[in-house]
Amino acid sequence: MKKNLVLLALLGGLASGCVTAYTTVKDEPRQTVQFASGLAAQTFYDAYIRDNYVCPDEDHANSWVGLDTVPPYQRRKIETDNVLFNRAIQRADTNHDGIISEAEAQGYAAQAAPKN
C-alpha cells in the first residue's frame, strides 16, 4: 500500500510540472594574453571560434523523435565565455609565458580541430 502511495505521489508531482531547478554559473575574469604576431592571433581565434561557437554542419545534422520527460530535480552548470576563453589560452600557451607564438597557436588549432 505504501509503495502505491509513493508511486502515486511521484507521478502526481511529475504530472503537475513541479520541477526544482538549480543553475550554477561559473565565471572568472578574462585573462590577458599577447600574441607573437598577427598570424598567431588569427590562427588562435579562428580555432577558438570554431571549437566553441560554430554550429554543426547542416549536412551532418541528426534528426530524432522522442518523448522528452523532465525529472523533478534539475541541476545545470553553465560556464561563461570568460571561462571557455581562459581554458583555451591555458591549452594554447604551452610554455606559460603569457605570449602565444605561431607554433603554439598552430598546436592549439590542431587540438581544437573538429572531431568528424
C-alpha positions, 0 to 999 in steps of 0.5 A, spaced: 500 500 500 505 504 501 509 503 495 502 505 491 502 511 495 509 513 493 508 511 486 502 515 486 505 521 489 511 521 484 507 521 478 502 526 481 508 531 482 511 529 475 504 530 472 503 537 475 510 540 472 513 541 479 520 541 477 526 544 482 531 547 478 538 549 480 543 553 475 550 554 477 554 559 473 561 559 473 565 565 471 572 568 472 575 574 469 578 574 462 585 573 462 590 577 458 594 574 453 599 577 447 600 574 441 607 573 437 604 576 431 598 577 427 598 570 424 598 567 431 592 571 433 588 569 427 590 562 427 588 562 435 581 565 434 579 562 428 580 555 432 577 558 438 571 560 434 570 554 431 571 549 437 566 553 441 561 557 437 560 554 430 554 550 429 554 543 426 554 542 419 547 542 416 549 536 412 551 532 418 545 534 422 541 528 426 534 528 426 530 524 432 523 523 435 522 522 442 518 523 448 522 528 452 520 527 460 523 532 465 525 529 472 523 533 478 530 535 480 534 539 475 541 541 476 545 545 470 552 548 470 553 553 465 560 556 464 561 563 461 565 565 455 570 568 460 571 561 462 571 557 455 576 563 453 581 562 459 581 554 458 583 555 451 589 560 452 591 555 458 591 549 452 594 554 447 600 557 451 604 551 452 610 554 455 606 559 460 609 565 458 603 569 457 605 570 449 602 565 444 607 564 438 605 561 431 607 554 433 603 554 439 597 557 436 598 552 430 598 546 436 592 549 439 588 549 432 590 542 431 587 540 438 581 544 437 580 541 430 573 538 429 572 531 431 568 528 424 
